[in-house]
Amino acid sequence: MSEWEPLLVLLGVVTGGSLALYGLRAWLTEGREPLDAGPFSGGLSPQEHAFSRFHVRWYPVTMIFLAFDMEMLFMYPWVKVVSDVGTSAVVEMFLFLGILFAGVAYAWREGAFRWA
């Protein structure tokens, strides 16, 4: 018995099994026609394509959302450990909030809060 025989048998089993599964899929599935997808979110037909570009004014809004989202993401666990850690946890949280506030102040200066 050659040392390559088990590898060749395994390769044959895997290849045969893959071909059998592809054949079974082709035998069981129906024709491949695109689905007739209608509106799903509000009952209205979409006005533009799904891959259309967004106006640049939405990117600062997204950055503000992410800033406040990160704030809440880190504040909830912080509340649980602040009494155990002590003053250093309070200082670190105020440093974190200061960095977030700097980001919000920058967005404010750039006009992200003007909606018109």
Secondary structure, DSSP 8 states (H G I E B T S, - for coil): --TTHHHHHHHHHHHHHHHHHHHHHHHHS-----------SSSS--SS-TT----TTHHHHHHHHHHHHHHHHHHHHHHHHHHHH-HHHHHHHHHHHHHHHHHHHHHHHTTTT---
